[in-house]
Amino acid sequence: MCGIFSVHYLKGEPKPNRERIYKLAKRLRHRGPDSYKIDKFEHSENEQTFMVHKRLAIVAPGESGEQPLYTDGGKQTCFIANGEIYNHQKLRETFNIEHPNKSDCQVIGHVYEKFGALEFSKHLDGMFATVIEDRKTGRLIASRDHMGKIPMYMAKGKDGSFWFASEMKCLHDDPGVESYQLFPPGHVWVKEKNETEGTMTRWYDERWITDVDYIPEKRADLSELREIVVKAVKDRLMSDVPYAVLLSGGLDSSLITSIAVRNRATAKNTYGSTEKVHSFSIGIKGAPDLKAARKVADSLGTIHHEIYFTPEEALDALPDVVWHLETFEQVRASVPMYLLSRAIKSMGFKMVLSGEGADELFGGYLYFHKAPSPEEFHKECARKTSRLHQWDVARANKMTMAWGVEARTPLLSKAVVDYAMNMSPLDKMIDVKKLDQDGKKYLEKYILRKAFDTPEDPYLPAEVLWRQKEQFSDGVGYDWVDGLKAHAEEKVSDEEFSKRAERFPLSPPTTKEYYLLRSIFEEHFVTGFENGQDAYKTVPFGKSIACSTPEAVAWDPEWEKSVGDISGRAVGVHDSSDGFDLGKDSAVSASSSSSSS
């Protein structure tokens, strides 16, 4: 993992241009604290390319894994990449790739040369954002992994240059940038020689993501599902440095921890194969996640670390979190992950396994209880999964990388995603009043729980395997979420909030919490910047109930009338829902009143 930044065909004198690029690239130092390298190529007099790599060394530490990368001694194909390619060894053997650089990303350039710009990404199993400058043909290529697990932004310069960066903060205030945007996941961008614009093409073209009317019919096979998930975790144990697992005590993180513990000794190219797995959890003292995580850690025999924080410490971190996150969404869950990542790095770990993805793939959020039909259940899974790059995936990457820690998400491997999203929604529907042949309720993510319900050789204690879904921001302690709301009440006056449509004409916030977070976001990326509105184009908008998409709010008329809240307690099925206030949306109320008068 690392940070990448490149500017192609930049006009001007080489020395001041390099100084300018270096200063902007410094903003990615947190992503790559281990080394810095830059490739400068002069296309003509006063026109250069700069390709910068800030490295977090996890595979092949040292000079043998440095970037920028080249496929040949003449450096005619130069490329930089942020991510991990888990099938790199297989690709080296299959296509006889011989190169002294041992980085897993080295194969990217060779696979490009073999399969071409539009096809090479399909052969990579991993997470990646990459930029390739083919100096033989004059072609420029950029590509991002299927789920957007690695962040990537692109920009057009006023001088006709092309810019790519791991984070928006390299682009948002440079006076030479004409406009910038989020690079879409599962796409490849190609500009041929002498073209003034590139072409964006979807390379990840599975039917579930390209056909909105597709409803899969294939029923799940429990053994197949289990084997695919296990292999995804094993593949992601590839590391030459110490690593750990994030353990909240919920289903997803607990399963990943269990699989890692079982397979570490036999995993290929893993660090410390004979040592115990370290696990980490975070919360306010007494939080649900801490208790559940301790129970799982004890049963699996991990070396477990509990990290505590107070609501006041969380509030202290808000401005820094929004700066690193580059959005005002996911802040509730991002703050604890940010604080946890700092502790993890301080203990010497550079990589963690994390459980993102299962709730989207299998319909694990509590609002899925109210899905009106199997068809709508699947469509919501598709919406949630295809938008992860702006939500949980962005949080997992940017909050860990804020401290130079890499997060890997096995449940979002192509194999797991494709299997889950081509599974009949009948296997995912929730019905807690119904029992299966073993007396188990059809809870959220029932099919995933059932795949790992192996009493003869249990992966997890039954009370963990069948524990109700708990959103991370809730599970670390309800005092944090409630404290953030109370803080917003203090910081945002009633008068300010009443004028929110003037302050934020684009989708005015419906709560003081979001008013506050939007204000912090604007201070960092919008106010006073020529391209400030481009920042807003990179973030999602819309009401959410318990992390739903805006479309799913229509499942319940009461949800439509509310201001929305991402807490799992916003849905009546949660064990702690009693007394939770889901406030009314004044805009909806006003609209209803005017319609009836």
C-alpha positions in Angstrom: 0.0 0.0 0.0 1.2 3.5 -0.6 0.3 6.9 -2.1 0.6 7.7 -5.8 0.6 11.1 -7.5 1.3 11.7 -11.2 1.1 14.7 -13.6 1.5 14.0 -17.3 2.4 16.6 -20.0 2.8 19.4 -17.5 4.0 22.6 -19.2 6.7 24.9 -17.8 10.3 24.7 -16.7 11.4 21.4 -15.2 12.9 22.6 -11.9 10.0 24.7 -10.6 7.5 22.1 -11.8 9.4 19.4 -9.8 9.3 21.6 -6.7 5.6 22.2 -7.2 4.9 18.4 -7.6 7.0 17.6 -4.6 5.1 20.0 -2.3 1.8 18.5 -3.4 3.0 14.9 -3.0 4.1 15.7 0.6 0.4 15.6 1.4 0.5 11.9 0.9 3.3 11.2 3.2 1.0 9.5 5.7 0.2 6.9 3.1 3.8 6.1 2.3 6.2 6.9 5.2 8.8 4.3 4.2 10.3 5.8 1.0 9.8 8.4 -1.7 10.7 8.1 -5.4 9.9 10.1 -8.4 10.3 9.5 -12.2 10.7 12.6 -14.3 10.4 12.3 -18.0 10.8 15.1 -20.5 8.5 14.7 -23.5 9.8 17.9 -25.1 11.2 21.2 -24.1 9.2 22.6 -21.2 6.8 19.6 -21.1 7.3 16.8 -18.5 5.7 13.9 -16.7 6.2 13.4 -13.0 5.3 10.0 -11.4 5.6 10.0 -7.6 5.4 7.0 -5.3 5.2 7.3 -1.5 5.7 3.8 -0.2 4.4 1.8 2.7 6.5 -1.4 2.4 4.6 -4.6 3.2 5.7 -7.0 0.4 9.4 -7.0 -0.5 10.6 -4.2 1.8 13.7 -2.5 0.8 15.1 -1.6 -2.7 13.8 -4.8 -4.3 10.3 -3.6 -4.1 10.7 0.1 -4.8 8.5 2.1 -7.3 8.1 3.7 -9.9 8.2 0.5 -11.8 9.4 -0.4 -15.3 9.0 -3.4 -17.5 12.4 -3.0 -19.3 15.8 -1.4 -18.8 15.0 1.4 -21.1 12.1 2.5 -18.9 9.7 2.8 -21.8 6.8 1.5 -19.8 6.7 3.3 -16.5 4.0 2.8 -14.0 3.1 3.4 -10.3 0.6 1.5 -8.3 -1.1 1.7 -4.9 -2.4 -1.7 -3.6 -1.7 -5.4 -3.4 -1.8 -8.0 -6.2 -2.4 -11.3 -4.4 -2.0 -13.5 -7.5 1.3 -11.9 -8.5 3.3 -15.1 -8.1 0.9 -17.1 -10.2 1.0 -14.4 -12.9 4.8 -14.4 -12.9 4.8 -18.2 -13.3 2.0 -18.3 -15.9 3.4 -15.6 -18.2 7.1 -16.2 -17.5 7.6 -12.7 -16.0 11.2 -12.3 -14.9 12.2 -9.1 -13.3 14.6 -8.2 -10.4 11.9 -6.1 -8.8 10.0 -8.3 -6.3 7.1 -6.0 -5.7 3.7 -7.7 -6.2 2.7 -4.7 -8.3 5.6 -5.4 -10.8 3.3 -7.8 -12.7 0.9 -4.9 -13.6 3.0 -3.5 -16.4 3.8 -6.9 -17.9 0.2 -8.0 -17.9 -0.7 -4.7 -19.5 1.9 -5.3 -22.3 0.5 -8.8 -22.8 -3.3 -8.1 -22.8 -3.6 -4.4 -23.6 -5.1 -1.4 -21.9 -8.7 -2.6 -21.8 -8.1 -6.1 -20.6 -5.2 -6.2 -18.2 -7.1 -5.2 -15.1 -9.3 -8.4 -15.4 -6.3 -10.5 -14.7 -5.4 -8.8 -11.4 -6.7 -10.3 -8.2 -6.4 -7.7 -5.6 -6.9 -4.0 -4.8 -5.2 -1.4 -6.9 -5.1 2.0 -8.4 -2.5 2.3 -11.1 -1.2 4.7 -13.7 0.9 3.5 -16.7 2.7 5.8 -19.2 3.6 3.8 -22.3 6.4 5.9 -23.8 6.7 3.6 -26.8 3.2 4.2 -28.1 2.4 7.6 -26.3 -0.5 5.9 -24.5 -1.5 6.9 -21.0 -3.6 4.5 -18.9 -5.2 4.6 -15.4 -7.2 1.9 -13.8 -8.9 1.2 -10.4 -9.9 -2.1 -8.8 -13.4 -3.6 -9.1 -14.7 -2.2 -5.8 -12.6 1.0 -5.5 -10.9 -0.4 -2.4 -8.0 1.9 -3.3 -8.9 5.6 -3.6 -8.1 7.5 -6.8 -8.9 10.9 -8.2 -8.1 12.5 -11.5 -7.9 16.0 -12.8 -7.4 18.0 -15.9 -4.9 20.8 -15.9 -5.5 24.2 -17.5 -2.4 23.6 -19.7 -3.9 20.3 -21.0 -2.0 18.1 -18.5 -3.5 15.0 -16.8 -3.3 14.5 -13.0 -3.9 11.3 -10.9 -3.7 11.1 -7.1 -4.5 8.7 -4.3 -6.3 11.5 -2.4 -8.2 14.7 -3.3 -6.0 16.9 -1.1 -3.3 16.8 -3.9 -5.6 18.4 -6.4 -8.2 20.6 -4.6 -6.2 23.9 -4.4 -3.6 23.9 -7.1 -4.1 26.9 -9.3 -3.1 24.9 -12.4 -6.0 22.4 -12.0 -9.0 23.2 -14.2 -11.3 20.5 -12.6 -11.0 17.3 -10.7 -13.2 14.2 -10.0 -13.4 10.8 -8.4 -12.0 8.0 -10.6 -14.8 5.4 -10.8 -14.1 1.9 -9.5 -13.9 -1.0 -12.0 -13.0 1.4 -14.8 -9.9 2.0 -17.0 -9.1 5.3 -18.6 -7.0 5.4 -21.8 -5.6 8.3 -23.8 -3.9 7.6 -27.0 -1.1 9.6 -28.5 -2.2 13.0 -29.8 -5.6 12.7 -28.2 -6.6 15.7 -26.1 -9.0 13.6 -23.9 -9.1 10.1 -22.7 -11.8 7.5 -22.8 -13.3 5.9 -19.7 -14.4 2.2 -20.0 -15.8 -0.2 -17.5 -13.6 -3.3 -17.3 -15.4 -4.9 -14.3 -18.6 -5.8 -16.2 -20.3 -8.4 -14.2 -24.0 -8.6 -14.9 -25.1 -7.7 -11.4 -23.4 -4.2 -11.7 -24.3 -3.5 -15.4 -27.9 -4.7 -15.5 -30.2 -3.0 -13.0 -33.0 -5.4 -13.8 -31.0 -8.6 -13.2 -32.2 -10.8 -10.4 -30.0 -13.9 -9.9 -31.7 -17.3 -9.5 -28.8 -19.6 -8.5 -29.2 -20.9 -5.0 -26.2 -20.8 -2.7 -24.0 -23.9 -1.9 -22.8 -23.6 1.7 -19.6 -25.5 1.1 -18.7 -23.4 -2.0 -19.4 -20.1 -0.1 -17.3 -21.2 2.8 -14.4 -22.3 0.6 -14.4 -19.0 -1.4 -14.4 -16.9 1.8 -11.6 -19.0 3.4 -9.4 -18.7 0.3 -9.9 -15.0 0.1 -8.7 -14.6 3.7 -5.7 -17.0 3.1 -4.6 -15.0 0.0 -4.6 -11.8 2.0 -2.2 -13.1 4.6 0.5 -12.3 2.1 2.9 -10.1 4.0 6.6 -9.6 4.8 5.8 -7.4 7.9 3.8 -7.8 11.1 0.1 -7.7 10.7 -3.1 -8.0 12.8 -6.9 -8.3 12.6 -9.6 -5.8 13.5 -12.0 -7.6 15.8 -15.2 -5.9 16.7 -16.9 -9.1 18.0 -19.4 -9.0 15.2 -19.9 -11.8 12.7 -17.7 -10.5 9.8 -14.6 -9.5 11.8 -14.9 -12.7 14.0 -15.0 -15.0 10.9 -12.0 -13.4 9.4 -10.1 -13.6 12.7 -11.0 -17.3 13.0 -10.0 -18.1 9.4 -6.7 -16.2 9.9 -5.9 -18.1 13.1 -6.7 -21.5 11.4 -4.6 -20.8 8.3 -1.7 -18.6 9.3 0.7 -21.6 9.6 0.0 -22.9 6.1 -0.5 -19.6 4.3 1.9 -18.7 1.5 4.4 -15.9 2.0 3.1 -14.8 5.4 5.0 -13.1 8.2 5.3 -14.9 11.6 3.5 -18.1 10.5 4.3 -19.8 13.8 3.2 -16.9 16.0 -0.2 -16.1 17.4 -2.5 -13.7 15.6 -2.8 -10.3 17.2 -6.4 -8.8 17.3 -7.5 -5.2 18.1 -10.8 -3.7 19.2 -11.8 -0.2 20.2 -14.5 1.4 22.2 -15.6 3.4 25.2 -15.2 1.3 28.3 -18.1 -1.0 28.7 -19.0 -0.8 25.0 -20.8 -3.8 23.3 -18.0 -4.4 20.8 -15.3 -4.6 23.5 -17.2 -7.4 25.4 -18.0 -9.3 22.3 -14.5 -9.0 20.9 -12.9 -10.2 24.1 -15.2 -13.3 24.1 -14.1 -14.1 20.5 -10.4 -13.5 21.2 -10.5 -15.7 24.2 -12.2 -18.5 22.2 -9.7 -18.2 19.3 -6.6 -17.7 21.4 -5.5 -14.4 19.8 -3.2 -11.9 21.5 -5.9 -9.3 22.0 -5.5 -5.6 22.5 -8.4 -3.3 23.8 -8.0 0.4 22.9 -10.2 2.8 24.8 -11.3 6.3 24.0 -13.5 9.0 25.4 -16.2 11.0 23.6 -14.0 14.1 24.2 -11.0 12.5 22.5 -13.2 11.5 19.6 -14.4 15.1 19.2 -10.9 16.4 19.3 -10.1 14.3 16.2 -13.1 15.5 14.1 -11.2 18.1 11.9 -8.3 15.7 11.3 -10.7 12.8 10.4 -12.6 14.9 7.9 -9.3 16.1 6.3 -8.1 12.5 5.9 -11.6 11.1 5.0 -12.3 13.8 2.4 -16.0 13.6 3.0 -18.6 14.4 5.7 -20.1 10.9 5.5 -19.1 7.9 7.6 -17.6 10.2 10.3 -19.2 8.4 13.2 -17.5 5.1 12.3 -14.3 6.8 11.0 -13.3 8.5 14.2 -12.9 5.2 16.2 -11.1 3.6 13.3 -8.8 6.6 13.1 -7.9 6.4 16.8 -7.5 2.6 16.6 -5.2 2.8 13.6 -2.8 5.1 15.5 -2.6 2.6 18.3 -2.0 -0.3 15.9 0.8 1.5 14.2 2.4 2.5 17.5 2.7 -1.2 18.3 4.6 -2.0 15.1 1.9 -3.4 12.8 1.6 -2.2 9.2 -1.3 -4.3 7.9 -4.7 -5.4 9.2 -7.5 -7.6 8.0 -10.9 -6.0 8.2 -14.5 -7.2 7.7 -16.0 -4.6 5.3 -18.4 -5.8 2.6 -20.5 -8.6 4.1 -23.4 -6.2 5.1 -23.7 -5.0 1.5 -23.2 -8.3 -0.2 -25.6 -10.3 2.0 -28.0 -7.6 3.3 -26.7 -7.5 6.8 -27.9 -4.0 7.8 -30.9 -4.0 10.1 -33.1 -2.0 7.7 -33.0 -5.1 5.3 -35.6 -6.6 7.7 -38.1 -4.3 5.9 -37.2 -5.2 2.3 -40.5 -5.5 0.6 -39.5 -8.3 -1.8 -36.6 -10.6 -2.8 -36.2 -8.5 -5.9 -35.9 -5.2 -4.0 -33.6 -6.9 -1.5 -31.1 -7.8 -4.3 -31.3 -4.4 -5.9 -30.5 -2.8 -2.6 -27.5 -5.1 -2.2 -26.4 -4.1 -5.7 -26.8 -0.4 -4.9 -25.0 -0.7 -1.6 -22.1 -2.8 -3.0 -21.5 -0.7 -6.1 -21.3 2.5 -3.9 -18.9 1.2 -1.3 -16.0 3.3 -2.7 -17.7 6.4 -1.3 -18.7 4.8 2.1 -17.2 1.9 4.1 -14.4 1.1 1.7 -13.2 4.7 1.7 -13.4 4.8 5.5 -11.4 1.6 5.9 -8.6 2.7 3.6 -8.3 6.4 4.5 -8.6 6.0 8.3 -6.0 3.3 8.5 -3.7 4.9 5.9 -3.8 8.2 7.9 -1.3 6.4 10.1 0.5 4.3 7.5 -1.5 1.1 8.1 -3.0 -1.0 5.3 -6.5 -2.5 5.6 -7.3 -5.6 3.6 -10.9 -6.6 3.0 -11.2 -10.3 2.1 -14.9 -10.3 1.8 -14.6 -7.8 -1.1 -12.4 -10.0 -3.2 -13.7 -10.5 -6.8 -14.5 -14.1 -6.0 -16.6 -13.5 -3.0 -18.3 -10.5 -4.5 -19.2 -12.3 -7.7 -20.5 -15.4 -5.8 -22.6 -13.3 -3.4 -24.0 -11.0 -6.0 -25.0 -13.9 -8.3 -26.8 -15.7 -5.5 -30.6 -15.8 -5.4 -32.0 -13.1 -2.9 -34.2 -15.9 -1.5 -31.0 -17.1 0.3 -30.6 -13.7 1.9 -34.1 -12.7 2.9 -34.6 -12.1 6.7 -37.4 -13.7 8.7 -36.7 -13.9 12.4 -40.0 -15.6 13.0 -38.9 -18.5 10.9 -36.5 -21.3 12.0 -34.4 -23.6 9.8 -34.1 -27.3 10.3 -31.5 -26.7 13.0 -33.6 -24.3 14.9 -31.7 -21.2 13.7 -33.4 -17.9 13.0 -33.2 -16.4 9.5 -31.2 -13.4 10.8 -29.3 -10.8 8.8 -26.6 -12.6 6.7 -28.2 -15.9 7.5 -26.5 -17.6 4.6 -23.0 -16.5 5.6 -23.6 -17.6 9.2 -25.0 -20.9 8.0 -22.0 -21.6 5.8 -19.7 -21.4 8.9 -22.1 -23.2 11.2 -20.0 -26.3 11.5 -20.6 -27.8 15.0 -18.2 -30.7 14.4 -15.4 -28.2 13.9 -16.7 -24.7 14.9 -15.3 -21.6 13.6 -16.9 -19.5 16.3 -19.0 -19.9 19.5 -22.7 -20.2 18.6 -23.5 -17.0 20.5 -21.1 -15.0 18.4 -22.0 -16.7 15.1 -25.7 -15.9 15.6 -25.2 -12.4 17.3 -27.4 -9.6 16.0 -25.9 -7.0 13.7 -24.3 -4.1 15.5 -23.2 -1.0 13.5 -19.5 -0.2 14.2 -20.3 3.4 15.3 -22.9 2.0 17.7 -20.9 -0.9 18.9 -17.9 1.2 20.1 -20.3 2.8 22.6 -23.6 4.6 22.3 -22.1 7.5 24.3 -19.9 8.4 21.2 -22.9 8.8 18.8 -25.0 10.6 21.4 -22.0 12.8 22.3 -21.5 13.8 18.7 -25.1 14.9 18.5 -24.9 16.8 21.7 -21.7 18.5 20.5 -23.4 19.6 17.3 -26.3 21.0 19.3 -23.8 23.2 21.2 -21.8 24.3 18.1 -24.7 25.0 15.8 -27.2 27.6 16.9 -30.9 27.3 16.2 -30.6 30.5 14.1 -27.8 29.1 12.0 -29.7 25.8 11.5 -32.8 27.7 10.4 -30.8 29.3 7.6 -29.1 26.0 6.5 -30.6 26.2 3.0 -28.8 29.6 2.5 -25.5 28.2 4.0 -25.7 24.9 2.1 -27.9 25.4 -1.0 -26.8 22.0 -2.3 -28.9 19.3 -0.4 -29.2 21.2 2.9 -28.4 19.1 6.0 -31.3 17.9 8.0 -29.6 17.7 11.3 -27.1 19.8 13.3 -24.7 17.0 13.2 -24.5 17.1 9.5 -24.4 20.9 9.5 -21.3 20.7 11.7 -19.6 18.1 9.5 -20.4 19.9 6.3 -18.9 23.1 7.8 -15.6 21.2 8.6 -15.6 19.7 5.1 -16.1 23.1 3.4 -13.3 24.6 5.5 -10.9 22.0 4.2 -11.9 21.6 0.6 -14.5 24.1 -0.6 -14.4 27.6 0.9 -12.1 30.0 -1.0 -11.0 27.4 -3.6 -11.5 27.9 -7.3 -12.6 24.3 -7.7 -14.5 24.0 -4.4 -17.6 22.7 -6.0 -15.7 19.8 -7.5 -15.1 18.5 -3.9 -18.9 18.2 -3.5 -19.1 16.1 -6.7 -16.9 13.4 -5.1 -19.2 12.8 -2.1 -22.7 11.1 -1.9 -25.9 12.8 -0.9 -29.3 11.6 0.3 -31.2 10.5 3.3 -30.3 7.2 5.0 -31.9 5.0 7.6 -29.5 2.6 9.4 -27.0 3.0 6.5 -29.6 2.4 3.8 -29.4 4.0 0.3 -31.7 6.9 -0.3 -33.8 4.6 -2.5 -34.5 2.2 0.3 -35.9 4.9 2.5 -39.1 4.5 0.5 -39.6 1.1 2.0 -41.2 2.7 5.1 -43.4 5.8 5.0 -42.2 6.7 8.5 -38.6 6.7 7.3 -39.5 9.1 4.5 -41.0 11.6 7.0 -37.9 11.4 9.2 -34.6 13.3 9.1 -32.8 10.0 8.8 -30.1 8.4 11.0 -27.4 5.9 10.1 -27.6 4.3 13.6 -28.9 0.7 13.7 -31.1 1.8 16.5 -33.1 3.8 13.9 -34.7 0.5 12.9 -37.3 -1.0 15.4 -35.8 -4.5 15.2 -32.6 -3.5 17.1 -32.4 -4.7 20.7 -31.6 -1.2 21.8 -34.2 0.7 19.7 -36.5 1.5 22.5 -36.5 5.3 23.1 -34.5 6.1 20.0 -35.7 9.3 18.5 -35.8 9.4 14.7 -36.7 13.1 14.3 -39.1 14.4 11.7 -37.8 16.0 8.5 -39.1 19.6 8.5 -38.8 19.8 4.8 -41.0 16.8 4.3 -43.5 18.1 7.0 -43.7 21.5 5.3 -44.3 19.8 1.9 -47.0 17.6 3.4 -48.7 20.6 5.0 -48.7 22.7 1.8 -50.1 19.7 -0.1 -53.0 19.2 2.2 -53.9 22.9 2.5 
